């Protein structure tokens, strides 16, 4: 197993461990974050019904209008604000944060802080 395979295996192991403890309901859905080297994605998910309530990423047109690069903390903060605004329109005020196996710092933390600024509680 090379270095990249080992890193991916560790990420998937952490993701499985986190998901075994986190479950989104209609009252408190799950805010799931997926990060790549180039972009960041966020979804508010109701696991009970198996539905994505809303989502945002650095690839959506309203986010692209505000940012230059999709792979920095500024872009993650904008995505966090937009997904929180969309969730608030649906009546969601509290979520459970799912960091997707990534360490809570950098872009993951910036997205969470952006969502908190826009009014989501977690």
C-alpha positions in Angstrom: 0.0 0.0 0.0 1.5 3.3 -1.0 1.2 6.6 0.8 -1.9 7.9 -1.0 -3.7 4.6 -0.6 -2.9 4.7 3.1 -4.2 8.3 3.5 -7.4 7.4 1.6 -7.9 4.3 3.7 -7.5 6.3 6.9 -10.0 9.0 5.7 -12.6 6.3 4.9 -12.1 4.6 8.3 -12.6 7.9 10.1 -15.6 8.7 7.9 -17.2 5.3 8.8 -16.6 5.8 12.5 -18.1 9.3 12.5 -21.2 8.2 10.5 -21.9 5.3 12.9 -22.5 8.0 15.6 -24.2 10.8 13.6 -27.7 10.5 12.2 -29.8 13.3 10.7 -33.5 13.6 11.5 -36.2 16.0 10.2 -35.9 18.2 13.3 -32.0 18.1 13.3 -30.6 17.1 9.9 -27.0 16.4 9.2 -24.7 19.0 7.6 -22.3 16.9 5.6 -19.1 18.3 4.2 -17.0 16.9 1.3 -13.7 18.4 0.4 -11.5 17.9 -2.6 -8.3 19.6 -3.5 -10.1 22.0 -5.9 -13.6 22.4 -4.3 -15.8 22.0 -1.2 -19.3 20.8 -1.0 -22.0 20.9 1.7 -25.3 19.2 2.0 -28.1 19.3 4.6 -29.5 15.7 4.8 -32.5 14.1 6.4 -31.2 10.5 6.9 -34.6 9.3 8.2 -36.3 10.0 4.8 -33.1 9.7 2.8 -33.4 13.1 1.3 -31.1 16.0 0.6 -32.8 19.1 1.8 -30.4 21.7 0.4 -26.8 21.9 -0.8 -24.1 24.3 -1.9 -20.7 24.0 -3.4 -18.0 26.1 -4.9 -19.3 25.0 -8.3 -22.7 26.6 -8.0 -23.2 29.8 -9.9 -24.1 32.1 -6.9 -20.9 31.0 -5.1 -18.7 31.3 -8.2 -19.9 34.9 -8.5 -18.5 35.8 -5.1 -15.1 33.9 -5.1 -12.0 33.6 -7.3 -10.7 30.3 -6.2 -12.7 27.3 -4.9 -10.0 25.8 -2.8 -9.4 28.3 0.0 -10.9 29.2 3.4 -12.7 32.2 2.0 -14.6 30.0 -0.5 -15.5 27.5 2.2 -16.9 30.3 4.4 -19.1 31.5 1.5 -20.4 28.0 0.9 -21.1 27.7 4.6 -23.1 30.9 4.6 -25.1 30.0 1.5 -26.0 26.5 2.7 -27.1 27.9 6.0 -29.3 30.5 4.3 -30.9 27.8 2.2 -31.5 25.6 5.2 -33.0 28.5 7.2 -35.5 29.1 4.3 -36.6 25.5 4.8 -37.1 26.1 8.5 -34.0 24.2 9.7 -32.2 26.0 12.5 -30.2 23.2 14.1 -28.0 20.7 12.4 -25.6 17.9 13.3 -22.2 18.6 11.8 -20.5 15.8 9.8 -17.0 16.7 8.9 -16.6 13.7 6.6 -13.5 12.2 8.2 -11.5 15.4 7.8 -9.8 17.1 10.7 -11.7 20.1 12.0 -9.4 22.9 10.9 -8.8 25.0 7.8 -11.5 24.8 5.2 -13.8 22.5 7.2 -13.7 25.0 10.2 -14.2 28.0 7.8 -17.3 26.3 6.4 -18.7 25.6 9.9 -18.0 29.2 11.0 -19.7 30.6 7.9 -22.8 28.4 8.6 -22.8 29.6 12.3 -22.6 33.2 11.2 -25.6 32.8 9.0 -27.6 31.4 11.9 -27.3 27.6 12.0 -26.8 26.1 15.4 -24.5 23.1 16.0 
